[in-house]
Amino acid sequence: MRAVWSFWSAPYREHYHHTWPSEKAHLLAWILSVGEASKHYPATALYTDSAGKRLLVEGLGLRFGQVELALDGLDGSDTHWWVLGKLAAYAAQTAPFVHLDSDVFLWARLPPAMEAAGILAQNPEFFEFHDQSLYRLDAFLDGIGRDGGWIPEEWHWYARRRGNGAVCCGILGGSQTGFIRHYAQAAAAVIRHPRNQAAWPKLGVRDNILVEQYFLAACLEYHRQVAEAAHAGVAAAYLFESSRAAFDPANAARAGYTHLIGEAKRNPEIAARLERRVRADYPEHYARCLALLASGRDWGGWR
């Protein structure tokens, strides 16, 4: 199994850098994520664009066994859809892998059952339909429907049954790369389909996690339950049984897993701990980070 990361720099640079309190914190997270996971999975790969390579490889000095500039192919895409970079990386895999978000830190190997799984992910999660704060399913489907849009059969099937599950993709991977490719290509097609383009400006927010995480649950359930489905019987193994379990500190410590989701990134105490850890354990990369930030040079489109 190899560890895979992806970084489409344009969405980060143009819209989503504010999820971190500073560029330093963002870069320190990359150092720690790659450094820790590569101890357990020395075969590594980065899927990025040319600007991302300049930042992470040439600037920060991160080492990957393989660097693919496949995300240069996303030039011209709507950069509010940051998930396109992850979907491209998922679809490119042909052997067992685990894709990690850059805010995920693996302090230990994944359990053997997960490493052997056809599909692996962080945890299942569920939402209430009256809560449209995160999974805006009804608004999304209404917007698609008003403009004669298109969604895949798995999405139709799951939504008709009022499926309210999703899959947290802090980590995602497995050995059933054919299924993952099918899912990732279909998810990207939802975003790119000509019949859907009129809906996106009217919906406003680009529902990245709906396309990534809700649609993944839809694909899993459809191919698990529908006998004639192309990937019949597929099933996922999870590191945690629920969102609550995933973000319980004791559970996370036992699993050797940290995911700085949401506001955790902007917590000053966590940012300070992150910096202390990288300075102590990765002093060469820490120095590279400080030098990069002080240089004033345009690394990947930001200063």
C-alpha positions in Angstrom: 0.0 0.0 0.0 1.3 3.4 -0.8 0.4 6.8 0.7 -1.0 9.4 -1.6 -1.6 13.1 -1.2 -3.1 15.6 -3.6 -2.8 19.4 -3.9 -4.5 21.5 -6.5 -3.0 24.8 -5.7 -5.4 27.2 -7.5 -8.4 26.6 -5.2 -6.2 26.9 -2.2 -4.6 30.1 -3.4 -7.8 31.7 -4.6 -10.4 30.7 -2.1 -9.5 28.3 0.7 -6.2 29.4 2.3 -8.3 31.1 5.0 -9.1 27.6 6.5 -5.6 27.9 8.1 -4.6 30.7 10.4 -1.4 31.3 8.5 0.6 30.0 5.6 3.1 28.7 8.1 0.5 26.5 9.8 -0.5 25.1 6.3 3.1 24.2 5.4 3.9 22.7 8.8 0.9 20.4 8.5 2.2 19.2 5.1 5.6 18.4 6.7 4.0 16.5 9.6 1.5 14.6 7.4 4.0 13.4 4.9 6.7 12.8 7.5 4.6 10.6 9.8 2.7 8.6 7.1 5.9 7.9 5.2 7.4 6.1 8.2 4.7 3.5 7.9 4.1 3.6 4.1 7.5 4.4 2.5 6.0 4.2 -1.0 4.5 7.7 -1.5 3.1 9.8 -4.2 1.9 13.4 -4.7 -0.7 14.4 -7.3 -0.4 18.2 -7.9 0.1 20.9 -10.5 3.2 22.8 -11.4 2.7 25.5 -8.8 2.0 22.9 -6.1 5.3 21.1 -7.0 7.2 24.4 -6.8 5.7 25.0 -3.3 5.9 21.6 -1.7 8.8 19.8 -3.4 11.1 22.6 -4.6 10.3 25.1 -1.9 9.5 23.0 1.2 11.7 20.1 0.3 9.1 17.3 0.8 10.2 14.0 -0.6 7.8 11.7 -2.5 8.6 8.5 -4.4 6.4 9.8 -7.2 5.3 13.3 -8.2 2.6 13.5 -10.8 1.6 16.9 -12.4 -1.8 15.5 -13.4 -3.6 18.4 -11.8 -2.2 20.8 -14.4 -5.0 19.3 -16.5 -7.5 21.1 -14.2 -6.5 24.5 -15.6 -9.7 26.4 -16.5 -11.9 24.4 -14.1 -14.1 26.2 -11.6 -11.7 26.6 -8.6 -14.5 26.6 -6.1 -14.7 22.9 -6.8 -11.6 22.0 -4.8 -12.6 18.4 -4.7 -11.7 17.9 -8.4 -8.1 17.6 -7.3 -8.8 14.8 -4.9 -11.1 13.0 -7.4 -8.4 13.1 -10.0 -5.9 11.5 -7.6 -8.4 8.8 -6.5 -9.2 7.9 -10.1 -5.5 7.6 -11.0 -4.8 4.8 -8.6 -4.3 1.2 -9.9 -2.9 -0.5 -6.8 -3.7 -0.5 -3.1 -3.4 3.0 -1.6 -4.5 5.3 1.1 -5.1 9.0 0.2 -4.5 11.4 3.1 -5.7 14.9 3.4 -2.8 17.2 4.4 -4.4 17.8 7.8 -4.3 14.1 8.7 -1.4 12.7 10.7 -0.9 8.9 10.9 1.1 8.2 14.1 0.8 4.5 13.5 0.0 2.1 10.6 -3.6 1.4 9.8 -4.9 -1.8 11.3 -4.3 -5.0 9.2 -8.0 -5.3 8.4 -8.1 -1.9 6.9 -4.9 -2.4 4.9 -6.6 -5.5 3.4 -9.9 -3.9 2.8 -11.4 -3.3 -0.6 -12.4 0.2 0.4 -11.1 2.0 3.5 -12.1 5.4 4.9 -12.0 7.4 8.2 -15.6 6.9 9.3 -19.2 6.8 8.3 -21.3 9.8 9.2 -25.0 10.6 9.1 -27.0 13.8 8.9 -30.6 15.0 9.4 -32.5 16.3 6.4 -33.7 19.4 8.3 -30.1 20.4 8.9 -28.9 21.9 5.6 -25.7 23.4 7.1 -23.3 20.7 5.8 -25.1 18.3 3.5 -27.4 20.5 1.5 -28.9 17.5 -0.4 -32.4 18.9 -1.0 -31.2 22.3 -2.2 -28.7 20.6 -4.4 -31.2 18.3 -6.0 -33.8 21.1 -6.4 -31.2 23.2 -8.2 -30.2 20.4 -10.5 -33.8 19.6 -11.2 -34.9 23.1 -12.0 -32.3 23.4 -14.8 -32.7 19.9 -16.2 -29.4 18.7 -14.8 -27.8 15.3 -14.5 -26.7 13.0 -11.7 -25.6 9.4 -11.8 -27.9 6.4 -11.2 -26.4 5.7 -7.8 -27.3 9.2 -6.7 -30.8 8.9 -7.9 -31.2 5.5 -6.3 -29.8 6.6 -2.9 -31.7 9.9 -2.8 -35.0 8.3 -3.7 -34.5 6.1 -0.6 -33.7 9.2 1.5 -30.3 7.9 2.3 -28.7 10.1 4.9 -25.2 8.6 5.2 -21.9 9.9 4.0 -18.3 8.9 4.2 -15.6 11.1 5.9 -12.7 11.1 3.5 -9.9 12.3 5.7 -8.4 9.1 4.5 -9.8 7.1 1.5 -8.3 4.2 -0.4 -8.2 0.4 -0.6 -7.5 -2.3 -3.1 -10.7 -2.1 -5.2 -9.4 0.6 -7.4 -11.8 -0.1 -10.1 -14.7 0.8 -7.9 -12.9 3.9 -6.6 -12.1 5.0 -10.2 -15.8 4.5 -11.2 -16.9 6.6 -8.2 -14.3 9.4 -8.7 -15.0 9.7 -12.4 -18.7 9.8 -11.9 -18.4 12.4 -9.1 -16.2 14.6 -11.4 -18.8 14.2 -14.1 -21.5 15.7 -11.8 -19.4 18.8 -11.5 -18.4 19.0 -15.2 -21.6 17.9 -16.9 -22.9 20.5 -19.4 -26.4 20.2 -18.1 -25.3 21.1 -14.6 -23.4 24.3 -15.3 -26.4 26.6 -15.1 -27.2 25.4 -11.6 -23.9 26.1 -9.9 -24.0 30.0 -9.9 -27.6 29.8 -8.6 -26.7 27.4 -5.8 -23.9 29.7 -4.7 -21.9 27.5 -2.4 -20.1 24.6 -4.3 -21.2 21.5 -2.4 -17.8 19.8 -2.5 -18.4 17.4 0.4 -21.8 16.4 -1.0 -20.2 15.4 -4.2 -17.2 13.7 -2.5 -18.7 12.2 0.7 -22.4 11.8 0.1 -22.0 10.4 -3.4 -19.4 7.9 -2.1 -22.0 6.6 0.4 -24.5 6.4 -2.4 -22.1 4.4 -4.6 -21.2 2.0 -1.8 -24.9 1.3 -0.9 -26.0 1.0 -4.5 -23.2 -1.5 -5.5 -23.6 -3.3 -2.2 -27.4 -3.8 -2.6 -28.1 -4.0 -6.3 -27.2 -7.4 -7.6 -26.6 -6.4 -11.2 -24.4 -3.5 -10.3 -20.9 -3.4 -11.8 -19.2 -3.6 -8.5 -21.7 -5.7 -6.6 -20.9 -6.5 -3.0 -18.4 -3.8 -2.4 -18.1 -2.8 1.3 -16.0 -0.3 3.2 -13.9 -0.7 6.4 -13.7 2.3 8.7 -11.0 3.3 11.2 -13.8 4.7 13.4 -17.4 3.7 13.7 -18.8 7.2 13.7 -17.9 10.9 13.6 -18.2 11.1 17.4 -15.8 8.2 17.8 -13.3 9.7 15.3 -13.1 13.0 17.2 -12.9 11.5 20.7 -9.4 12.2 21.9 -9.0 8.8 23.6 -10.2 6.9 20.5 -7.9 9.0 18.2 -4.9 8.3 20.5 -5.5 4.6 20.5 -5.8 4.6 16.7 -2.7 6.8 16.3 -4.6 9.2 14.1 -5.2 12.9 14.1 -7.5 14.9 11.7 -7.5 18.7 12.1 -11.0 19.2 10.8 -12.8 22.5 10.6 -12.0 25.0 13.4 -9.3 22.8 14.9 -7.0 24.2 12.2 -7.5 27.7 13.6 -7.1 26.8 17.3 -4.0 28.7 18.5 -3.0 26.0 21.0 -3.1 23.3 18.3 -1.1 25.6 16.0 1.5 26.0 18.6 1.7 22.3 19.3 2.0 21.7 15.6 4.9 24.1 15.3 6.7 22.6 18.3 6.3 19.1 16.9 7.7 19.9 13.5 10.5 22.0 14.9 11.6 19.1 17.1 11.0 16.2 14.8 11.7 17.7 11.4 14.2 20.5 11.9 15.5 20.5 8.3 12.0 20.9 6.9 11.1 23.4 9.6 14.1 25.5 8.6 13.1 25.2 4.9 9.6 26.4 5.9 10.9 29.5 7.6 13.3 30.3 4.8 10.6 29.9 2.2 8.2 32.2 4.0 10.9 34.8 4.5 12.2 34.7 0.9 9.5 36.8 -0.6 9.7 34.6 -3.7 6.6 33.6 -5.5 6.3 29.9 -4.7 3.3 28.5 -6.5 1.4 31.8 -7.0 1.4 33.2 -3.5 3.8 35.3 -1.5 
